[in-house]
Amino acid sequence: MILIFRQDATEEEIQGAIRKIESLGYTPHLSRGTVKTICGVTGDDRAIGESEFDQLPGVESVVRVLKPYKLASREFHPDPTRVEAGGVTIGPGTFAVIAGPCSVETEEQVEASAALVARLGLKLFRGGAFKPRSSPYSFQGLGEQGLEILSAAAKRHGLTIVTEIMSEHDVDLIGRYTGIFQVGARNMQNFALLKAIGETRRPVLLKRSMMGTIEELLLSAEYIMKGGNSHVILCERGIRTFETQTRNTLDIAAVPVIKRLSHLPILVDPSHAMGDWHYVAPASLAALAAGADGIIVEIHPDPAMALSDGKQSLNHAHFEGLMGKIRALAPHLGVQVR
């Protein structure tokens, strides 16, 4: 349910409505937009009634949100959300590029990639220290040692780290190193993890699972936001279909659909969607053209020697070429590359 305040509502009236919401055992979520101030009300859907609130001073109208996700919906927050991370604003008007190796392997490998990302004028550097793999025999990452390698390279080049978190027990550890928590596809519905990072105020990059619907992705975002963390960035990374020529099927339609349903920014992961570096550049340009707020892409100085996902990683020359194409197209779409 949403309370929409009159334009001339006083601060005292707004705070009075919030106190009323809390006194009834519900949770208020205030949002001050450019035109309207609104307040979302969450709690037991069966118990919330419009009559409790429509006569409150300053309230213009009360609207029941029919979608199962409330805080992530456009009804709750009509204006698009912009998430600040590492000096980059992710949202309308910008195209954020997050790049780096799939897995942290060596100091030399991370240093080479970090230096390239910085030289190309980018600020967000990805790298996996804890790797959820389909096979238990595959490389699982270097753990905290990997985080230390990432951190050292990021500090040398003025970059902000984006790295994956797999368990609610790792929030404090990974939080000491990363600027953005990345929730991978396999953990999209790890609700204990979502609740834990919802209690932080650290930006979260939430990936859609390979079998997840758009609604399920938004409900996972709702878990994070319900805890008080509104700094959520969604990510389309391909879904599982009958097609076998690519690793997954990039659901490019998810970008405009989510833009209509939700105020949250959305990125595209062309590396995991395509699974083959030959297709990463075209998919990246498609994401830009579709209105995505950025991409997260895997790069490696020598993909043939990568310990994970080498086939889908761009070498440094190919990544530099992709950035040239993105920067050539972006002005025609009215966005700045960051």
C-alpha positions as CSV (number, residue, x, y, z in Angstrom):
1,M,0.0,0.0,0.0
2,I,1.1,3.5,-0.8
3,L,0.2,6.8,0.9
4,I,0.4,9.7,-1.5
5,F,0.8,13.1,0.3
6,R,-0.6,16.4,-1.0
7,Q,2.0,18.7,-2.4
8,D,1.3,21.2,0.4
9,A,1.6,18.5,3.1
10,T,3.7,19.7,6.0
11,E,6.6,17.8,7.5
12,E,4.6,17.5,10.7
13,E,1.7,15.8,8.8
14,I,4.1,13.4,7.0
15,Q,5.8,12.4,10.3
16,G,2.4,12.0,11.9
17,A,1.4,9.6,9.2
18,I,4.6,7.6,9.8
19,R,3.9,7.4,13.5
20,K,0.4,6.1,12.7
21,I,1.8,3.4,10.4
22,E,4.3,2.3,13.0
23,S,1.7,2.3,15.8
24,L,-0.4,-0.2,13.8
25,G,2.6,-2.6,13.5
26,Y,3.5,-1.8,9.8
27,T,6.7,-0.6,8.4
28,P,6.9,2.9,6.6
29,H,9.2,3.5,3.6
30,L,9.3,7.2,2.8
31,S,10.2,8.3,-0.7
32,R,10.5,12.0,-1.6
33,G,10.1,12.4,-5.4
34,T,10.5,15.4,-7.6
35,V,6.7,15.9,-7.7
36,K,5.2,13.8,-4.9
37,T,6.2,12.5,-1.5
38,I,4.9,9.0,-0.9
39,C,5.2,6.4,1.8
40,G,5.1,2.7,1.2
41,V,3.4,0.6,3.9
42,T,4.6,-3.0,4.3
43,G,3.4,-5.7,6.5
44,D,0.7,-8.4,6.5
45,D,-1.1,-7.7,3.2
46,R,-4.2,-9.3,4.5
47,A,-4.5,-6.9,7.4
48,I,-3.7,-3.6,5.8
49,G,-6.8,-1.5,5.0
50,E,-7.0,1.8,3.2
51,S,-9.5,3.1,5.7
52,E,-6.7,3.3,8.4
53,F,-4.9,6.0,6.4
54,D,-7.1,7.8,3.9
55,Q,-8.3,10.3,6.5
56,L,-4.9,11.2,7.8
57,P,-3.9,14.9,7.6
58,G,-1.8,15.6,4.5
59,V,-2.7,12.4,2.7
60,E,-4.1,12.9,-0.8
61,S,-4.9,9.3,-1.6
62,V,-4.1,5.7,-0.7
63,V,-3.2,3.2,-3.4
64,R,-3.0,-0.6,-2.9
65,V,0.0,-2.1,-4.8
66,L,-1.2,-5.3,-6.5
67,K,2.2,-6.5,-7.5
68,P,3.9,-8.9,-5.0
69,Y,7.0,-6.7,-4.9
70,K,6.3,-3.4,-3.3
71,L,9.4,-1.4,-2.6
72,A,11.0,-2.3,-6.0
73,S,7.9,-1.2,-7.9
74,R,7.4,1.9,-10.0
75,E,4.2,2.6,-8.0
76,F,6.2,3.0,-4.8
77,H,9.0,5.0,-6.4
78,P,8.0,6.7,-9.7
79,D,11.4,8.3,-10.3
80,P,14.3,6.0,-11.4
81,T,16.7,5.2,-8.6
82,R,20.4,6.1,-9.0
83,V,22.9,4.1,-7.0
84,E,26.2,5.7,-6.1
85,A,29.3,3.5,-5.9
86,G,33.0,4.4,-6.2
87,G,32.3,7.8,-7.6
88,V,30.1,6.4,-10.3
89,T,26.3,7.0,-10.5
90,I,24.5,4.0,-11.9
91,G,21.2,4.9,-13.4
92,P,19.6,7.0,-16.1
93,G,22.1,9.1,-18.2
94,T,25.1,6.9,-17.5
95,F,26.4,3.6,-18.9
96,A,28.5,2.0,-16.2
97,V,31.2,-0.6,-17.2
98,I,32.3,-3.0,-14.6
99,A,35.3,-5.1,-15.8
100,G,37.9,-7.5,-14.5
101,P,38.8,-11.1,-14.3
102,C,36.3,-13.9,-13.5
103,S,38.6,-15.2,-10.8
104,V,41.5,-13.8,-8.9
105,E,44.4,-16.0,-9.8
106,T,47.7,-14.2,-9.3
107,E,48.9,-10.7,-8.4
108,E,50.3,-10.2,-11.9
109,Q,47.0,-11.1,-13.6
110,V,44.9,-8.8,-11.4
111,E,47.4,-5.9,-11.7
112,A,47.4,-6.1,-15.5
113,S,43.6,-6.0,-15.6
114,A,43.3,-3.2,-13.0
115,A,45.9,-1.1,-14.8
116,L,43.9,-1.5,-18.1
117,V,40.5,-0.7,-16.5
118,A,42.0,2.5,-14.9
119,R,43.8,3.5,-18.2
120,L,40.4,3.3,-20.0
121,G,38.9,5.8,-17.5
122,L,36.7,3.3,-15.7
123,K,36.2,3.1,-11.9
124,L,34.5,-0.2,-11.1
125,F,36.7,-3.4,-11.0
126,R,35.3,-6.9,-10.7
127,G,37.0,-10.0,-9.5
128,G,36.0,-13.3,-7.9
129,A,37.6,-14.4,-4.7
130,F,34.9,-16.9,-3.7
131,K,33.7,-18.8,-6.8
132,P,30.5,-20.9,-6.8
133,R,31.1,-23.5,-9.5
134,S,28.9,-26.2,-10.9
135,S,31.6,-28.8,-10.3
136,P,33.1,-29.3,-6.8
137,Y,36.4,-30.1,-8.6
138,S,36.6,-26.7,-10.4
139,F,38.7,-23.8,-9.1
140,Q,36.8,-22.3,-6.1
141,G,38.8,-19.1,-5.7
142,L,41.5,-17.9,-3.4
143,G,39.2,-16.7,-0.6
144,E,40.5,-13.8,1.6
145,Q,43.9,-14.0,-0.2
146,G,42.1,-13.1,-3.4
147,L,40.4,-10.2,-1.7
148,E,43.7,-8.9,-0.5
149,I,45.1,-9.1,-4.0
150,L,42.1,-7.3,-5.4
151,S,42.3,-4.6,-2.7
152,A,45.9,-3.9,-3.3
153,A,45.5,-3.5,-7.1
154,A,42.3,-1.4,-6.6
155,K,44.0,1.0,-4.2
156,R,47.0,1.4,-6.6
157,H,44.7,2.4,-9.4
158,G,41.9,4.2,-7.6
159,L,39.3,1.6,-8.4
160,T,36.2,0.3,-6.5
161,I,35.9,-3.5,-6.1
162,V,32.8,-5.5,-7.1
163,T,33.0,-9.1,-5.8
164,E,30.7,-12.0,-5.1
165,I,29.4,-12.9,-1.7
166,M,28.0,-16.4,-1.3
167,S,27.0,-16.6,2.4
168,E,25.5,-14.4,5.0
169,H,28.4,-15.4,7.2
170,D,30.8,-13.5,4.9
171,V,29.2,-10.1,5.1
172,D,31.7,-8.6,7.5
173,L,34.8,-10.2,5.8
174,I,33.9,-9.2,2.2
175,G,32.5,-5.9,3.4
176,R,36.0,-4.9,4.5
177,Y,37.2,-5.1,0.9
178,T,34.3,-4.5,-1.5
179,G,32.4,-1.4,-2.6
180,I,29.6,-3.4,-4.2
181,F,28.3,-6.8,-3.0
182,Q,27.6,-9.1,-6.0
183,V,25.0,-11.7,-5.5
184,G,25.5,-14.3,-8.2
185,A,22.8,-16.1,-10.2
186,R,23.0,-19.2,-8.0
187,N,22.3,-17.2,-4.9
188,M,19.4,-15.0,-6.2
189,Q,17.0,-16.8,-3.9
190,N,19.5,-17.4,-1.0
191,F,17.1,-15.5,1.3
192,A,19.3,-15.7,4.4
193,L,22.0,-13.9,2.4
194,L,19.6,-11.3,0.9
195,K,18.3,-10.5,4.4
196,A,21.9,-10.1,5.7
197,I,23.0,-7.7,3.0
198,G,19.7,-5.9,3.4
199,E,20.8,-4.8,6.8
200,T,23.9,-3.1,5.4
201,R,23.8,0.0,3.3
202,R,26.4,-1.2,0.8
203,P,25.3,-1.3,-2.9
204,V,24.3,-4.7,-4.1
205,L,24.5,-6.1,-7.6
206,L,21.8,-8.7,-7.8
207,K,22.0,-11.2,-10.7
208,R,19.0,-12.9,-12.2
209,S,19.2,-16.7,-11.9
210,M,19.3,-18.8,-15.0
211,M,15.9,-20.2,-14.2
212,G,14.4,-17.1,-12.5
213,T,11.6,-15.0,-13.9
214,I,11.6,-11.2,-13.9
215,E,9.1,-11.2,-11.0
216,E,11.2,-13.5,-9.0
217,L,14.2,-11.3,-9.5
218,L,12.2,-8.3,-8.3
219,L,11.0,-10.2,-5.3
220,S,14.6,-11.1,-4.4
221,A,15.4,-7.4,-4.6
222,E,12.5,-6.8,-2.3
223,Y,14.1,-9.0,0.4
224,I,17.2,-6.7,0.3
225,M,15.1,-3.5,0.3
226,K,12.8,-4.6,3.1
227,G,15.8,-4.7,5.3
228,G,16.4,-1.0,4.6
229,N,19.0,-1.2,1.9
230,S,17.7,0.6,-1.2
231,H,21.0,0.6,-3.1
232,V,20.1,-2.3,-5.4
233,I,21.3,-2.8,-8.9
234,L,19.7,-5.6,-11.0
235,C,21.5,-7.6,-13.6
236,E,20.3,-9.7,-16.5
237,R,22.9,-12.5,-17.2
238,G,21.0,-14.8,-19.5
239,I,18.5,-17.6,-18.8
240,R,18.5,-21.3,-19.6
241,T,16.5,-22.2,-22.7
242,F,16.7,-25.0,-25.3
243,E,19.4,-23.1,-27.3
244,T,22.9,-24.7,-27.1
245,Q,25.0,-22.3,-29.3
246,T,25.4,-19.9,-26.4
247,R,26.0,-20.6,-22.7
248,N,22.6,-19.1,-21.9
249,T,20.1,-17.0,-23.7
250,L,20.4,-13.2,-23.2
251,D,16.9,-11.9,-22.4
252,I,17.5,-8.5,-23.7
253,A,13.7,-7.8,-23.4
254,A,14.2,-7.9,-19.6
255,V,15.8,-4.5,-19.8
256,P,12.8,-2.5,-21.0
257,V,10.4,-4.7,-19.1
258,I,12.2,-4.1,-15.8
259,K,12.6,-0.4,-16.6
260,R,8.8,-0.2,-16.8
261,L,8.0,-2.3,-13.8
262,S,10.8,-1.1,-11.4
263,H,12.7,2.0,-10.6
264,L,15.9,0.1,-9.9
265,P,18.8,0.3,-12.4
266,I,19.6,-2.8,-14.5
267,L,22.9,-4.0,-15.9
268,V,23.6,-6.8,-18.4
269,D,26.3,-9.5,-18.1
270,P,27.2,-10.4,-21.7
271,S,30.0,-12.7,-20.6
272,H,27.8,-15.2,-18.8
273,A,24.9,-14.8,-21.1
274,M,26.9,-15.6,-24.2
275,G,29.6,-17.9,-22.8
276,D,31.9,-17.1,-25.8
277,W,34.0,-14.0,-26.2
278,H,33.1,-13.7,-29.9
279,Y,29.6,-12.6,-28.9
280,V,30.4,-10.4,-25.9
281,A,30.9,-7.2,-27.9
282,P,27.6,-7.5,-29.9
283,A,25.7,-8.3,-26.7
284,S,27.2,-5.4,-24.9
285,L,26.2,-3.0,-27.7
286,A,22.7,-4.5,-27.7
287,A,22.5,-3.8,-23.9
288,L,23.5,-0.2,-24.5
289,A,20.9,0.2,-27.3
290,A,18.2,-1.4,-25.2
291,G,18.6,1.1,-22.4
292,A,20.6,-0.9,-19.8
293,D,22.4,1.2,-17.2
294,G,25.7,-0.6,-17.9
295,I,27.4,-4.0,-18.3
296,I,29.6,-6.2,-16.2
297,V,32.2,-8.0,-18.4
298,E,35.0,-10.5,-17.8
299,I,38.5,-9.7,-19.1
300,H,41.8,-11.6,-18.7
301,P,45.4,-10.9,-20.0
302,D,45.6,-14.5,-21.4
303,P,42.1,-16.1,-21.5
304,A,43.5,-19.4,-22.7
305,M,45.3,-19.8,-19.4
306,A,42.4,-18.6,-17.2
307,L,41.4,-20.9,-14.3
308,S,37.7,-20.2,-14.9
309,D,35.5,-18.9,-17.7
310,G,38.4,-18.3,-20.1
311,K,36.2,-19.0,-23.1
312,Q,33.9,-16.1,-22.4
313,S,36.6,-13.6,-21.2
314,L,37.9,-10.8,-23.5
315,N,41.6,-10.4,-23.8
316,H,42.8,-6.9,-23.1
317,A,43.0,-5.8,-26.8
318,H,39.5,-7.0,-27.5
319,F,38.2,-5.2,-24.4
320,E,39.8,-2.0,-25.4
321,G,38.2,-2.4,-28.8
322,L,34.8,-2.9,-27.2
323,M,35.2,0.2,-25.1
324,G,35.9,2.2,-28.3
325,K,32.7,1.0,-29.8
326,I,30.7,1.8,-26.7
327,R,32.1,5.3,-26.4
328,A,31.3,5.9,-30.1
329,L,27.7,4.8,-29.7
330,A,26.9,6.2,-26.3
331,P,26.6,9.9,-27.3
332,H,23.9,9.0,-29.8
333,L,21.8,7.5,-27.0
334,G,22.4,10.5,-24.6
335,V,24.4,8.6,-22.0
336,Q,27.9,9.0,-20.6
337,V,30.2,6.0,-20.2
338,R,31.6,5.7,-16.6
